[in-house]
Amino acid sequence: MEAIHQIASTINNGLKYLQDNSLVIFTGVAVLWVIRGRFMQWLDPSKQGVTLTSSSSSSSSSSSSPSPSSLGTNQDERLNDMLRVRQKQQEEAERKSKLAAQERKVKEAEEKKRRNELNLKKKKTETKGNTLGSSGGGYNPLQPWSSGSGGSYKAQRRTVNRG
């Protein structure tokens, strides 16, 4: 019974120590991890980053790694591939922008034509009818005495109901 009590108190003391110093321990582990990653990158610059799976497999298969001269050509090929992909993207974007510009010009031309037709229709309707102040023939309800029909206008007699 004494042994179980001693083991439990040791575990409790260990957990209390971890709880009290967890921030320092975590910071230390993080700093060591970053330093290790920088050191590994300094040793093998072909790696862009260190992952958990690659770090354990790189130590076991260090004899099968490619030579430094082939790494340079692989990076050059990769860079050329990325440049070709970027060039294709630029060409596609230019093609789409030219197509959109053509469509926009067509729409603007159609809109201009439609507006011109509307303006012509308005002008035709304005010249057909009589407007106020025009001296054309016909009956003007605001000036009935000046119509061409002569004396057809007769004013109505107004009477007031007084009753």
Sine and cosine of phi, psi and omega as CSV:
sin_phi,cos_phi,sin_psi,cos_psi,sin_omega,cos_omega
0.00,0.00,-0.59,0.81,0.00,-1.00
-0.91,0.41,-0.55,0.83,-0.01,-1.00
-0.93,0.38,-0.67,0.74,0.01,-1.00
-0.90,0.43,-0.65,0.76,0.02,-1.00
-0.90,0.44,-0.65,0.76,0.00,-1.00
-0.92,0.39,-0.66,0.75,0.02,-1.00
-0.90,0.43,-0.68,0.73,0.00,-1.00
-0.90,0.43,-0.64,0.77,0.01,-1.00
-0.94,0.35,-0.57,0.82,0.05,-1.00
-0.90,0.43,-0.68,0.73,0.03,-1.00
-0.90,0.44,-0.68,0.73,0.03,-1.00
-0.88,0.48,-0.68,0.74,0.03,-1.00
-0.90,0.44,-0.64,0.77,0.03,-1.00
-0.91,0.42,-0.69,0.73,0.02,-1.00
-0.91,0.41,-0.61,0.79,0.03,-1.00
-0.91,0.42,-0.64,0.77,0.04,-1.00
-0.90,0.44,-0.70,0.71,0.02,-1.00
-0.89,0.46,-0.64,0.76,-0.01,-1.00
-0.91,0.40,-0.66,0.75,-0.02,-1.00
-0.94,0.34,-0.57,0.82,-0.11,-0.99
-0.92,-0.39,0.38,0.92,-0.09,-1.00
-0.90,0.43,-0.62,0.79,-0.01,-1.00
-0.91,0.41,-0.68,0.73,0.01,-1.00
-0.91,0.41,-0.67,0.74,0.00,-1.00
-0.90,0.43,-0.73,0.69,-0.01,-1.00
-0.88,0.48,-0.70,0.72,0.01,-1.00
-0.89,0.45,-0.68,0.74,0.02,-1.00
-0.89,0.46,-0.69,0.72,0.02,-1.00
-0.90,0.43,-0.66,0.75,0.00,-1.00
-0.90,0.43,-0.68,0.74,0.02,-1.00
-0.90,0.44,-0.70,0.72,0.03,-1.00
-0.89,0.46,-0.61,0.79,0.01,-1.00
-0.90,0.43,-0.68,0.73,0.01,-1.00
-0.92,0.39,-0.69,0.72,0.01,-1.00
-0.89,0.46,-0.67,0.75,0.04,-1.00
-0.88,0.48,-0.69,0.73,0.02,-1.00
-0.90,0.44,-0.67,0.74,0.04,-1.00
-0.90,0.43,-0.65,0.76,0.00,-1.00
-0.91,0.42,-0.67,0.74,0.02,-1.00
-0.91,0.41,-0.60,0.80,0.03,-1.00
-0.93,0.35,-0.56,0.83,0.03,-1.00
-0.93,0.37,-0.60,0.80,0.03,-1.00
-0.94,0.33,-0.65,0.76,-0.04,-1.00
-0.77,-0.64,1.00,0.01,-0.10,-1.00
-0.93,0.36,-0.17,0.98,0.00,-1.00
-0.94,0.34,-0.39,0.92,0.01,-1.00
-0.98,0.18,0.76,-0.65,0.01,-1.00
-0.99,0.10,-0.41,0.91,0.00,-1.00
-0.30,-0.95,0.28,-0.96,-0.01,-1.00
-0.94,-0.35,0.83,-0.56,0.06,-1.00
-0.94,-0.33,0.21,-0.98,-0.04,-1.00
-0.90,0.43,-0.66,0.75,-0.04,-1.00
-0.96,0.29,-0.59,0.81,-0.04,-1.00
-0.97,0.25,-0.47,0.89,-0.03,-1.00
-0.94,0.34,-0.59,0.80,0.00,-1.00
-0.98,0.22,-0.56,0.83,-0.01,-1.00
-0.99,0.17,-0.41,0.91,-0.03,-1.00
-0.95,0.32,-0.53,0.85,0.00,-1.00
-0.96,0.27,-0.52,0.86,-0.02,-1.00
-0.99,0.13,-0.44,0.90,-0.05,-1.00
-0.87,-0.49,0.71,0.71,-0.02,-1.00
-0.96,0.27,-0.37,0.93,-0.02,-1.00
-0.97,0.23,-0.36,0.93,-0.04,-1.00
-0.99,-0.12,0.18,0.98,0.00,-1.00
-0.96,0.26,0.51,-0.86,-0.04,-1.00
-0.94,0.33,0.33,-0.94,-0.02,-1.00
-0.95,0.30,0.41,-0.91,-0.03,-1.00
-0.89,0.46,-0.49,0.87,0.00,-1.00
-0.94,0.34,-0.59,0.81,0.03,-1.00
-0.96,0.29,-0.45,0.89,0.05,-1.00
-0.90,0.43,-0.64,0.77,0.01,-1.00
-0.90,0.44,-0.67,0.75,0.00,-1.00
-0.94,0.35,-0.58,0.81,0.05,-1.00
-0.90,0.44,-0.65,0.76,0.02,-1.00
-0.92,0.38,-0.63,0.78,0.04,-1.00
-0.90,0.45,-0.68,0.73,0.03,-1.00
-0.90,0.45,-0.66,0.75,0.01,-1.00
-0.90,0.44,-0.67,0.74,0.03,-1.00
-0.89,0.45,-0.67,0.74,0.03,-1.00
-0.90,0.44,-0.64,0.77,0.05,-1.00
-0.88,0.47,-0.69,0.72,0.01,-1.00
-0.90,0.43,-0.62,0.78,0.02,-1.00
-0.91,0.41,-0.65,0.76,0.03,-1.00
-0.90,0.44,-0.67,0.74,0.02,-1.00
-0.89,0.46,-0.67,0.74,0.01,-1.00
-0.90,0.44,-0.64,0.77,0.03,-1.00
-0.89,0.45,-0.67,0.74,0.04,-1.00
-0.89,0.46,-0.65,0.76,0.03,-1.00
-0.89,0.45,-0.66,0.75,0.01,-1.00
-0.90,0.44,-0.69,0.73,0.00,-1.00
-0.89,0.45,-0.67,0.74,0.02,-1.00
-0.89,0.45,-0.67,0.74,0.01,-1.00
-0.91,0.42,-0.65,0.76,0.03,-1.00
-0.90,0.43,-0.66,0.75,0.01,-1.00
-0.89,0.46,-0.69,0.73,0.00,-1.00
-0.91,0.41,-0.63,0.78,0.00,-1.00
-0.93,0.38,-0.61,0.79,0.05,-1.00
-0.91,0.42,-0.67,0.74,0.02,-1.00
-0.89,0.45,-0.67,0.74,0.02,-1.00
-0.91,0.42,-0.60,0.80,0.02,-1.00
-0.91,0.41,-0.65,0.76,0.03,-1.00
-0.90,0.44,-0.70,0.71,0.01,-1.00
-0.89,0.46,-0.63,0.77,0.02,-1.00
-0.90,0.44,-0.65,0.76,0.03,-1.00
-0.90,0.44,-0.66,0.75,0.02,-1.00
-0.89,0.46,-0.70,0.72,0.01,-1.00
-0.90,0.43,-0.65,0.76,0.02,-1.00
-0.90,0.43,-0.64,0.77,0.02,-1.00
-0.91,0.42,-0.68,0.74,0.03,-1.00
-0.89,0.45,-0.67,0.74,0.00,-1.00
-0.90,0.43,-0.64,0.77,0.02,-1.00
-0.91,0.41,-0.66,0.75,0.03,-1.00
-0.89,0.45,-0.69,0.73,0.01,-1.00
-0.89,0.46,-0.68,0.73,0.02,-1.00
-0.90,0.43,-0.63,0.77,0.03,-1.00
-0.90,0.44,-0.66,0.75,0.03,-1.00
-0.90,0.44,-0.66,0.76,0.03,-1.00
-0.90,0.44,-0.66,0.75,0.02,-1.00
-0.90,0.44,-0.65,0.76,0.04,-1.00
-0.90,0.44,-0.66,0.76,0.03,-1.00
-0.89,0.45,-0.64,0.77,0.03,-1.00
-0.89,0.45,-0.68,0.73,-0.02,-1.00
-0.91,0.41,-0.62,0.78,0.02,-1.00
-0.91,0.41,-0.67,0.74,-0.01,-1.00
-0.94,0.35,-0.51,0.86,0.03,-1.00
-0.94,0.33,-0.59,0.81,-0.04,-1.00
-0.99,0.17,-0.38,0.93,0.00,-1.00
-0.95,0.32,-0.74,0.68,-0.10,-1.00
-1.00,0.03,0.23,-0.97,0.08,-1.00
-1.00,0.05,0.67,-0.74,0.07,-1.00
-0.94,-0.33,0.23,-0.97,0.02,-1.00
-0.88,0.47,0.68,-0.73,0.01,-1.00
1.00,0.06,-0.06,1.00,0.02,-1.00
-0.99,0.13,0.49,-0.87,-0.04,-1.00
-0.99,-0.17,0.37,0.93,0.00,-1.00
-0.96,0.29,0.27,-0.96,-0.01,-1.00
-0.95,0.30,0.34,-0.94,0.02,-1.00
0.84,-0.54,0.11,-0.99,-0.08,-1.00
-1.00,-0.03,0.78,-0.62,0.08,-1.00
-0.93,-0.37,0.92,-0.40,-0.07,-1.00
-0.92,0.40,-0.35,0.94,0.02,-1.00
-0.99,0.13,-0.37,0.93,0.04,-1.00
-0.72,-0.70,0.96,0.28,-0.09,-1.00
-0.93,0.36,-0.43,0.90,-0.04,-1.00
-0.97,0.25,-0.24,0.97,-0.04,-1.00
-0.98,-0.18,0.21,0.98,-0.03,-1.00
-0.97,0.24,0.32,-0.95,-0.06,-1.00
-0.97,0.24,-0.13,0.99,-0.07,-1.00
-0.99,0.12,-0.05,1.00,0.09,-1.00
1.00,0.06,-0.80,-0.59,-0.15,-0.99
-1.00,-0.08,0.55,0.83,-0.03,-1.00
-0.98,0.22,-0.18,0.98,-0.01,-1.00
-1.00,0.01,0.77,-0.64,0.04,-1.00
-0.75,-0.66,0.85,-0.53,-0.01,-1.00
-0.94,0.35,0.58,-0.81,0.01,-1.00
-1.00,0.09,0.50,-0.87,0.01,-1.00
-1.00,0.05,0.75,-0.66,-0.02,-1.00
-0.98,-0.21,0.78,-0.63,0.02,-1.00
-0.86,-0.51,0.52,-0.86,0.00,-1.00
-0.96,-0.29,0.74,-0.67,0.06,-1.00
-0.97,0.25,0.86,-0.51,0.01,-1.00
-0.87,-0.50,0.97,0.23,-0.06,-1.00
-0.34,-0.94,0.00,0.00,0.00,0.00
